[in-house]
């Protein structure tokens, strides 16, 4: 019995050793298989990495295109998706934010849709003190970070005022208008209008990309051209494309500038007292108006005599010179006239003596008569 027991124990031990060896072999084979599988997996992952990167790039580019398409969707799409968006976003925001605010504000929606809005305001304001109001307007423009691009001023007996054309940052457009209304005034008129240029801006961006692509292609064509005629043709086309690119960029800069800075046109004016004075004068008594008319006539005569006196004072040197010349001429003429008279008297005396002599003929008498006639004519002259 003891022998059988020993044999039984020995058999159990051998069986246990065999089972242990088989288990270790299975574990080794399993570990080898696992190692082989891990190596194959690593190789597969290494080989699949470029493909995965390409797939991710494609997916990201597709997402960008989809996002751009969604951003360019417009207000109609946003309005149609708004009810569903409210329900979906409310749940997401409730889980993501503790405040639980639903939806976006108008500014966030405009920013998300990449809106381009140009605002312009026109104001007409009657003020009590034009000078003070003008200073306040200039100070408000400076504080708002804007600038004045145009100013005209007109003054009269009945009104004095000015027209301002200002540019203020779009972010402070409404506060600036509120500050303008706080200026002390008798009455104000205001109108605001906006222009959505988002569609035009998107179109300009698309045209700019197309023109830039054409520019690159023509530059490549020029680098590969072998004929001078082809080179000249490519250069002309490239010049036209570059000119179109600059025009598109200029228009985009203009839109960006007007979107960033809103335009405010303001007319300030203060009514004068001239109209009131005219009405008062029409209601004055007759004698008062007559005395006013007489005083105005006397003032006109005074102005006329003053002008005449000034004219004579200016012409005095010329008149003195003319008087001296006239005096000299008269003196010379008078002196010559005296000599002529003396000579005529001598001639007359001589002829009288000859006439008294005997033998004086009739012919001589007629000659003397002619001489006396000539003398009389000369003396009359």
The 8 nearest C-alpha neighbors of each residue, nearest first, counted from 0:
[[1, 3, 2, 4, 5, 6, 7, 8],
 [0, 2, 4, 3, 5, 6, 7, 8],
 [3, 1, 5, 4, 0, 6, 7, 8],
 [2, 4, 6, 0, 1, 5, 7, 8],
 [3, 5, 1, 7, 2, 6, 0, 8],
 [6, 4, 2, 8, 7, 3, 9, 1],
 [7, 5, 9, 3, 4, 8, 10, 2],
 [6, 8, 4, 10, 5, 9, 3, 11],
 [9, 7, 11, 5, 10, 6, 4, 12],
 [10, 8, 6, 12, 11, 7, 5, 13],
 [11, 9, 7, 13, 8, 12, 6, 14],
 [10, 12, 14, 8, 9, 13, 15, 7],
 [11, 13, 15, 9, 14, 10, 16, 8],
 [14, 12, 16, 10, 15, 11, 17, 9],
 [13, 15, 11, 17, 12, 16, 10, 18],
 [14, 16, 12, 18, 13, 17, 11, 19],
 [17, 15, 19, 13, 18, 14, 12, 20],
 [18, 16, 14, 20, 19, 15, 13, 21],
 [17, 19, 15, 21, 20, 16, 14, 22],
 [18, 20, 16, 22, 17, 21, 15, 23],
 [21, 19, 17, 23, 22, 18, 24, 16],
 [20, 22, 24, 18, 19, 23, 25, 17],
 [21, 23, 25, 19, 24, 20, 18, 26],
 [24, 22, 26, 20, 25, 21, 27, 19],
 [23, 25, 21, 27, 26, 22, 28, 20],
 [24, 26, 22, 28, 23, 27, 29, 21],
 [25, 27, 29, 23, 24, 28, 30, 22],
 [28, 26, 30, 24, 29, 25, 31, 23],
 [27, 29, 31, 25, 30, 26, 32, 24],
 [28, 30, 26, 32, 27, 31, 25, 33],
 [31, 29, 33, 27, 32, 28, 26, 34],
 [32, 30, 28, 34, 29, 33, 27, 35],
 [31, 33, 29, 35, 30, 34, 28, 36],
 [32, 34, 30, 36, 31, 35, 29, 37],
 [35, 33, 37, 31, 36, 32, 30, 38],
 [36, 34, 32, 38, 33, 37, 31, 39],
 [35, 37, 33, 39, 34, 38, 40, 32],
 [38, 36, 40, 34, 35, 39, 41, 33],
 [39, 37, 41, 35, 40, 36, 42, 34],
 [40, 38, 42, 36, 37, 41, 43, 35],
 [39, 41, 37, 43, 38, 42, 36, 44],
 [40, 42, 44, 38, 43, 39, 45, 37],
 [43, 41, 45, 39, 44, 40, 46, 38],
 [42, 44, 40, 46, 41, 45, 47, 39],
 [43, 45, 47, 41, 42, 46, 48, 40],
 [46, 44, 42, 48, 43, 47, 41, 49],
 [45, 47, 43, 44, 48, 42, 49, 50],
 [46, 48, 44, 50, 45, 49, 43, 51],
 [47, 49, 51, 45, 50, 46, 44, 52],
 [50, 48, 52, 51, 47, 53, 46, 45],
 [49, 51, 53, 47, 52, 48, 54, 46],
 [50, 52, 54, 48, 49, 53, 47, 55],
 [53, 51, 55, 49, 54, 50, 56, 48],
 [54, 52, 56, 50, 51, 55, 49, 57],
 [55, 53, 51, 57, 52, 56, 58, 50],
 [54, 56, 58, 52, 57, 53, 59, 51],
 [57, 55, 53, 59, 58, 54, 60, 52],
 [56, 58, 54, 60, 55, 59, 61, 53],
 [57, 59, 55, 61, 56, 60, 54, 62],
 [60, 58, 62, 56, 61, 57, 55, 63],
 [61, 59, 63, 57, 62, 58, 56, 64],
 [60, 62, 58, 64, 59, 63, 57, 65],
 [63, 61, 59, 65, 60, 64, 66, 58],
 [64, 62, 60, 66, 65, 61, 67, 59],
 [65, 63, 61, 67, 62, 66, 68, 60],
 [64, 66, 62, 68, 63, 67, 69, 61],
 [67, 65, 69, 63, 68, 64, 62, 70],
 [66, 68, 70, 64, 69, 65, 63, 71],
 [69, 67, 65, 71, 66, 70, 64, 72],
 [68, 70, 66, 72, 67, 71, 65, 112],
 [71, 69, 112, 67, 68, 72, 66, 111],
 [72, 70, 68, 69, 73, 67, 112, 113],
 [71, 73, 69, 70, 76, 68, 74, 77],
 [74, 72, 75, 71, 76, 77, 112, 70],
 [73, 75, 77, 76, 78, 72, 112, 79],
 [76, 74, 78, 77, 73, 79, 72, 80],
 [77, 75, 79, 78, 74, 73, 72, 80],
 [76, 78, 74, 80, 75, 79, 81, 73],
 [77, 79, 81, 75, 76, 80, 74, 82],
 [80, 78, 76, 81, 77, 75, 82, 83],
 [81, 79, 77, 78, 83, 82, 84, 76],
 [80, 82, 84, 78, 79, 83, 77, 85],
 [83, 81, 85, 84, 80, 86, 79, 78],
 [84, 82, 86, 85, 81, 80, 87, 79],
 [85, 83, 81, 87, 82, 86, 88, 80],
 [84, 86, 82, 88, 83, 87, 89, 81],
 [85, 87, 89, 83, 84, 88, 90, 82],
 [88, 86, 84, 89, 90, 85, 83, 91],
 [87, 89, 91, 85, 90, 84, 86, 92],
 [88, 90, 92, 101, 86, 87, 91, 85],
 [89, 91, 93, 88, 92, 87, 94, 86],
 [92, 90, 88, 94, 93, 89, 95, 87],
 [93, 91, 95, 89, 94, 96, 90, 99],
 [92, 94, 99, 90, 91, 95, 96, 89],
 [93, 95, 91, 92, 96, 90, 97, 99],
 [94, 96, 92, 93, 91, 97, 99, 90],
 [97, 95, 92, 98, 93, 99, 94, 100],
 [96, 98, 99, 93, 95, 94, 92, 100],
 [99, 97, 96, 100, 93, 92, 95, 101],
 [98, 100, 93, 97, 92, 96, 101, 89],
 [101, 99, 98, 102, 92, 89, 93, 96],
 [100, 102, 89, 99, 88, 92, 85, 103],
 [103, 101, 85, 88, 100, 104, 89, 84],
 [104, 102, 107, 108, 105, 101, 106, 100],
 [103, 105, 107, 106, 108, 102, 109, 101],
 [104, 106, 108, 107, 109, 103, 110, 102],
 [105, 107, 109, 108, 104, 110, 103, 111],
 [108, 106, 110, 104, 105, 109, 103, 111],
 [107, 109, 111, 105, 110, 106, 112, 103],
 [110, 108, 106, 112, 114, 111, 107, 113],
 [109, 111, 113, 107, 108, 112, 106, 114],
 [112, 110, 108, 113, 109, 107, 70, 114],
 [111, 113, 70, 109, 110, 114, 108, 71],
 [114, 112, 110, 111, 109, 115, 70, 197],
 [113, 115, 109, 197, 112, 116, 110, 195],
 [114, 116, 197, 196, 195, 258, 113, 117],
 [115, 117, 195, 194, 258, 196, 114, 118],
 [118, 116, 258, 194, 193, 257, 195, 261],
 [117, 119, 193, 261, 192, 194, 116, 262],
 [120, 118, 262, 192, 191, 263, 261, 193],
 [119, 121, 191, 263, 190, 264, 262, 192],
 [122, 120, 264, 190, 189, 265, 263, 191],
 [121, 123, 189, 265, 188, 264, 266, 124],
 [124, 122, 266, 188, 187, 265, 267, 189],
 [123, 125, 187, 267, 186, 266, 126, 122],
 [126, 124, 268, 186, 185, 184, 269, 267],
 [127, 125, 184, 269, 185, 128, 129, 268],
 [126, 128, 269, 184, 129, 185, 125, 183],
 [129, 127, 131, 126, 130, 132, 269, 183],
 [128, 130, 132, 131, 269, 133, 126, 268],
 [131, 129, 133, 132, 128, 134, 135, 160],
 [130, 132, 134, 133, 129, 128, 135, 136],
 [133, 131, 135, 129, 134, 130, 128, 136],
 [132, 134, 136, 130, 131, 135, 129, 137],
 [135, 133, 137, 131, 132, 136, 138, 130],
 [134, 136, 132, 138, 133, 137, 139, 131],
 [137, 135, 139, 133, 138, 134, 132, 140],
 [138, 136, 140, 134, 135, 139, 141, 133],
 [137, 139, 135, 141, 136, 140, 142, 134],
 [140, 138, 142, 136, 141, 137, 143, 135],
 [141, 139, 143, 137, 145, 138, 142, 146],
 [140, 142, 138, 144, 139, 143, 145, 137],
 [141, 143, 139, 144, 140, 138, 145, 137],
 [144, 142, 140, 141, 145, 139, 167, 171],
 [145, 143, 141, 142, 140, 167, 168, 146],
 [146, 144, 167, 140, 166, 143, 141, 168],
 [145, 147, 166, 165, 140, 148, 167, 141],
 [148, 146, 165, 149, 164, 166, 163, 145],
 [149, 147, 164, 165, 146, 150, 166, 163],
 [150, 148, 164, 147, 163, 151, 165, 162],
 [149, 151, 163, 162, 164, 152, 161, 148],
 [152, 150, 162, 161, 163, 153, 149, 160],
 [151, 153, 161, 160, 162, 150, 154, 159],
 [154, 152, 160, 159, 161, 155, 151, 158],
 [153, 155, 159, 158, 160, 152, 156, 157],
 [156, 154, 158, 157, 159, 153, 271, 273],
 [157, 155, 273, 158, 271, 154, 272, 159],
 [156, 158, 271, 273, 155, 272, 270, 274],
 [159, 157, 270, 271, 155, 269, 156, 154],
 [158, 160, 154, 269, 268, 153, 155, 270],
 [161, 159, 268, 267, 153, 152, 269, 154],
 [160, 162, 152, 267, 151, 266, 153, 268],
 [161, 163, 266, 151, 150, 265, 267, 152],
 [162, 164, 150, 265, 264, 149, 165, 266],
 [165, 163, 264, 149, 148, 263, 147, 150],
 [166, 164, 147, 263, 148, 262, 146, 163],
 [165, 167, 262, 145, 146, 261, 260, 263],
 [166, 168, 145, 260, 261, 169, 172, 144],
 [169, 167, 260, 170, 171, 259, 261, 172],
 [168, 170, 172, 260, 261, 171, 259, 167],
 [169, 171, 168, 172, 173, 259, 260, 167],
 [172, 170, 174, 169, 168, 173, 175, 143],
 [171, 173, 169, 175, 174, 170, 168, 167],
 [172, 174, 176, 175, 171, 177, 170, 169],
 [175, 173, 177, 171, 176, 172, 178, 170],
 [174, 176, 178, 172, 177, 173, 171, 179],
 [177, 175, 179, 173, 178, 174, 180, 172],
 [176, 178, 174, 180, 175, 179, 173, 181],
 [179, 177, 175, 181, 176, 180, 174, 182],
 [180, 178, 176, 181, 177, 182, 175, 136],
 [179, 181, 177, 178, 182, 176, 187, 183],
 [180, 182, 178, 179, 183, 177, 184, 176],
 [183, 181, 180, 179, 184, 132, 178, 135],
 [184, 182, 181, 126, 127, 185, 132, 180],
 [185, 183, 126, 186, 125, 182, 127, 124],
 [184, 186, 125, 126, 127, 187, 183, 124],
 [187, 185, 125, 184, 124, 188, 126, 123],
 [186, 188, 124, 123, 125, 189, 122, 185],
 [189, 187, 123, 122, 124, 190, 186, 121],
 [190, 188, 122, 121, 187, 123, 191, 120],
 [189, 191, 121, 120, 122, 192, 188, 119],
 [192, 190, 120, 119, 121, 189, 193, 118],
 [191, 193, 119, 118, 120, 190, 194, 117],
 [194, 192, 118, 117, 119, 116, 195, 191],
 [193, 195, 117, 116, 196, 118, 192, 115],
 [194, 196, 116, 197, 115, 117, 193, 114],
 [197, 195, 199, 115, 198, 116, 200, 194],
 [198, 196, 115, 200, 114, 199, 195, 201],
 [199, 197, 201, 200, 196, 202, 195, 115],
 [198, 200, 202, 196, 197, 201, 203, 204],
 [199, 201, 203, 197, 202, 198, 196, 204],
 [202, 200, 204, 198, 203, 199, 197, 205],
 [201, 203, 199, 205, 200, 204, 206, 198],
 [204, 202, 200, 206, 201, 205, 207, 199],
 [203, 205, 207, 201, 202, 206, 200, 208],
 [206, 204, 202, 208, 207, 203, 209, 201],
 [207, 205, 203, 209, 204, 208, 210, 202],
 [206, 208, 204, 210, 205, 209, 203, 211],
 [209, 207, 211, 205, 206, 210, 212, 204],
 [208, 210, 206, 212, 207, 211, 213, 205],
 [211, 209, 213, 207, 212, 208, 214, 206],
 [210, 212, 214, 208, 213, 209, 207, 215],
 [213, 211, 209, 215, 214, 210, 208, 216],
 [214, 212, 210, 216, 211, 215, 217, 209],
 [213, 215, 211, 217, 212, 216, 210, 237],
 [216, 214, 218, 212, 213, 217, 211, 219],
 [215, 217, 213, 219, 218, 214, 220, 212],
 [218, 216, 220, 214, 219, 215, 221, 213],
 [217, 219, 221, 215, 220, 216, 214, 222],
 [220, 218, 222, 216, 217, 221, 215, 223],
 [221, 219, 217, 223, 218, 222, 224, 216],
 [222, 220, 224, 218, 223, 219, 230, 217],
 [221, 223, 219, 220, 224, 218, 217, 225],
 [224, 222, 220, 221, 219, 225, 218, 230],
 [223, 225, 221, 222, 226, 220, 230, 229],
 [226, 224, 223, 227, 229, 230, 221, 222],
 [227, 225, 229, 228, 224, 230, 231, 223],
 [226, 228, 230, 229, 231, 225, 224, 232],
 [229, 227, 231, 230, 226, 232, 233, 225],
 [228, 230, 232, 226, 227, 231, 233, 224],
 [229, 231, 227, 233, 228, 232, 221, 224],
 [230, 232, 234, 228, 229, 233, 227, 235],
 [231, 233, 229, 235, 234, 230, 228, 236],
 [232, 234, 236, 230, 231, 235, 237, 229],
 [235, 233, 237, 231, 232, 236, 230, 238],
 [236, 234, 238, 232, 237, 233, 231, 239],
 [235, 237, 233, 239, 238, 234, 240, 232],
 [236, 238, 234, 240, 235, 239, 233, 241],
 [239, 237, 235, 241, 236, 240, 234, 242],
 [238, 240, 242, 236, 237, 241, 243, 235],
 [241, 239, 237, 243, 242, 238, 244, 236],
 [242, 240, 244, 238, 243, 239, 237, 245],
 [241, 243, 239, 245, 244, 240, 238, 246],
 [242, 244, 246, 240, 241, 245, 247, 239],
 [245, 243, 241, 247, 242, 246, 207, 248],
 [246, 244, 248, 242, 247, 243, 249, 241],
 [247, 245, 243, 249, 244, 248, 250, 242],
 [246, 248, 244, 250, 249, 245, 243, 251],
 [249, 247, 251, 245, 250, 246, 252, 244],
 [250, 248, 246, 252, 251, 247, 245, 253],
 [249, 251, 253, 247, 252, 248, 254, 246],
 [252, 250, 248, 254, 253, 249, 255, 247],
 [253, 251, 255, 249, 250, 254, 256, 248],
 [252, 254, 250, 256, 251, 255, 249, 257],
 [255, 253, 251, 257, 256, 252, 258, 250],
 [256, 254, 252, 258, 253, 257, 259, 251],
 [255, 257, 253, 259, 254, 258, 260, 252],
 [258, 256, 260, 254, 259, 255, 117, 261],
 [257, 259, 117, 255, 256, 260, 116, 254],
 [258, 260, 256, 169, 257, 168, 255, 261],
 [261, 259, 168, 169, 257, 167, 258, 166],
 [260, 262, 169, 118, 167, 166, 119, 257],
 [263, 261, 119, 166, 165, 120, 118, 264],
 [262, 264, 120, 165, 119, 164, 121, 166],
 [265, 263, 164, 121, 163, 120, 122, 165],
 [264, 266, 122, 163, 162, 123, 121, 263],
 [267, 265, 162, 123, 161, 124, 122, 163],
 [268, 266, 124, 160, 161, 125, 123, 162],
 [269, 267, 160, 125, 159, 126, 129, 161],
 [268, 270, 126, 159, 129, 158, 125, 160],
 [269, 271, 158, 157, 268, 159, 272, 125],
 [272, 270, 157, 158, 273, 156, 269, 159],
 [271, 273, 275, 274, 157, 276, 270, 156],
 [274, 272, 157, 276, 275, 156, 271, 277],
 [273, 275, 277, 276, 272, 157, 278, 271],
 [274, 276, 278, 272, 273, 277, 279, 271],
 [277, 275, 279, 273, 274, 278, 280, 272],
 [278, 276, 280, 274, 279, 275, 273, 281],
 [277, 279, 275, 281, 276, 280, 274, 282],
 [278, 280, 276, 282, 277, 281, 275, 283],
 [281, 279, 277, 283, 282, 278, 276, 288],
 [282, 280, 278, 279, 283, 277, 284, 288],
 [281, 283, 279, 280, 278, 284, 277, 285],
 [282, 284, 280, 281, 279, 287, 288, 285],
 [285, 283, 287, 286, 288, 282, 281, 280],
 [284, 286, 288, 287, 289, 283, 290, 282],
 [287, 285, 289, 288, 284, 290, 291, 283],
 [288, 286, 290, 284, 289, 285, 291, 283],
 [287, 289, 291, 285, 286, 290, 292, 284],
 [290, 288, 286, 292, 291, 287, 285, 293],
 [291, 289, 293, 287, 292, 288, 286, 294],
 [290, 292, 288, 294, 289, 293, 295, 287],
 [291, 293, 289, 295, 290, 294, 288, 296],
 [294, 292, 290, 296, 295, 291, 289, 297],
 [293, 295, 297, 291, 296, 292, 298, 290],
 [294, 296, 298, 292, 293, 297, 299, 291],
 [297, 295, 299, 293, 298, 294, 292, 300],
 [298, 296, 300, 294, 299, 295, 301, 293],
 [297, 299, 295, 301, 296, 300, 294, 302],
 [298, 300, 296, 302, 297, 301, 295, 303],
 [301, 299, 303, 297, 302, 298, 304, 296],
 [302, 300, 298, 304, 303, 299, 297, 305],
 [301, 303, 305, 299, 300, 304, 298, 306],
 [302, 304, 300, 306, 301, 305, 299, 307],
 [305, 303, 307, 301, 306, 302, 308, 300],
 [304, 306, 302, 308, 303, 307, 301, 309],
 [305, 307, 309, 303, 304, 308, 302, 310],
 [308, 306, 304, 310, 309, 305, 311, 303],
 [309, 307, 305, 311, 310, 306, 304, 312],
 [308, 310, 312, 306, 307, 311, 305, 313],
 [311, 309, 307, 313, 308, 312, 314, 306],
 [312, 310, 314, 308, 313, 309, 315, 307],
 [311, 313, 309, 315, 310, 314, 308, 316],
 [312, 314, 310, 311, 315, 309, 316, 317],
 [315, 313, 311, 317, 312, 316, 310, 318],
 [316, 314, 318, 312, 317, 313, 311, 319],
 [317, 315, 319, 318, 314, 320, 313, 312],
 [316, 318, 320, 314, 315, 319, 321, 313],
 [317, 319, 315, 321, 320, 316, 322, 314],
 [320, 318, 322, 316, 321, 317, 315, 323],
 [319, 321, 323, 317, 322, 318, 324, 316],
 [320, 322, 318, 324, 319, 323, 325, 317],
 [323, 321, 319, 325, 320, 324, 318, 326],
 [324, 322, 326, 320, 325, 321, 319, 327],
 [323, 325, 321, 327, 322, 326, 328, 320],
 [324, 326, 322, 328, 323, 327, 321, 329],
 [327, 325, 323, 329, 328, 324, 330, 322],
 [326, 328, 330, 324, 329, 325, 331, 323],
 [327, 329, 325, 331, 326, 330, 332, 324],
 [330, 328, 332, 326, 331, 327, 333, 325],
 [329, 331, 327, 333, 328, 332, 326, 334],
 [332, 330, 334, 328, 333, 329, 335, 327],
 [331, 333, 329, 335, 334, 330, 336, 328],
 [334, 332, 336, 330, 335, 331, 329, 337],
 [335, 333, 331, 337, 336, 332, 330, 338],
 [334, 336, 332, 338, 333, 337, 331, 339],
 [335, 337, 333, 339, 334, 338, 332, 340],
 [338, 336, 340, 334, 339, 335, 341, 333],
 [339, 337, 341, 335, 340, 336, 342, 334],
 [338, 340, 336, 342, 337, 341, 343, 335],
 [339, 341, 343, 337, 342, 338, 344, 336],
 [342, 340, 344, 338, 343, 339, 337, 345],
 [341, 343, 345, 339, 340, 344, 338, 346],
 [344, 342, 346, 340, 345, 341, 347, 339],
 [343, 345, 347, 341, 346, 342, 348, 340],
 [344, 346, 348, 342, 343, 347, 349, 341],
 [347, 345, 343, 349, 344, 348, 350, 342],
 [348, 346, 344, 350, 345, 349, 343, 351],
 [347, 349, 345, 351, 346, 350, 344, 352],
 [350, 348, 346, 352, 351, 347, 345, 353],
 [351, 349, 353, 347, 352, 348, 354, 346],
 [350, 352, 354, 348, 349, 353, 347, 355],
 [351, 353, 349, 355, 350, 354, 348, 356],
 [354, 352, 350, 356, 355, 351, 349, 359],
 [355, 353, 351, 352, 356, 350, 359, 364],
 [354, 356, 352, 353, 351, 357, 359, 350],
 [355, 357, 353, 354, 359, 358, 352, 351],
 [358, 356, 359, 355, 354, 353, 360, 352],
 [359, 357, 360, 356, 354, 355, 361, 353],
 [358, 360, 357, 354, 356, 363, 361, 353],
 [361, 359, 363, 362, 358, 364, 354, 357],
 [362, 360, 364, 363, 365, 359, 366, 358],
 [363, 361, 365, 364, 360, 366, 367, 359],
 [362, 364, 366, 361, 360, 365, 367, 359],
 [363, 365, 361, 367, 362, 366, 368, 360],
 [366, 364, 368, 362, 367, 363, 369, 361],
 [367, 365, 363, 369, 368, 364, 370, 362],
 [366, 368, 370, 364, 365, 369, 363, 371],
 [367, 369, 365, 371, 366, 370, 372, 364],
 [370, 368, 372, 366, 367, 371, 373, 365],
 [369, 371, 367, 373, 372, 368, 374, 366],
 [372, 370, 374, 368, 369, 373, 375, 367],
 [371, 373, 369, 375, 370, 374, 368, 376],
 [374, 372, 370, 376, 375, 371, 377, 369],
 [373, 375, 371, 377, 372, 376, 378, 370],
 [374, 376, 378, 372, 373, 377, 379, 371],
 [377, 375, 379, 373, 374, 378, 380, 372],
 [376, 378, 374, 380, 379, 375, 373, 372],
 [377, 379, 375, 380, 376, 374, 340, 373],
 [380, 378, 376, 377, 375, 374, 373, 372],
 [379, 377, 378, 376, 375, 374, 336, 373]]
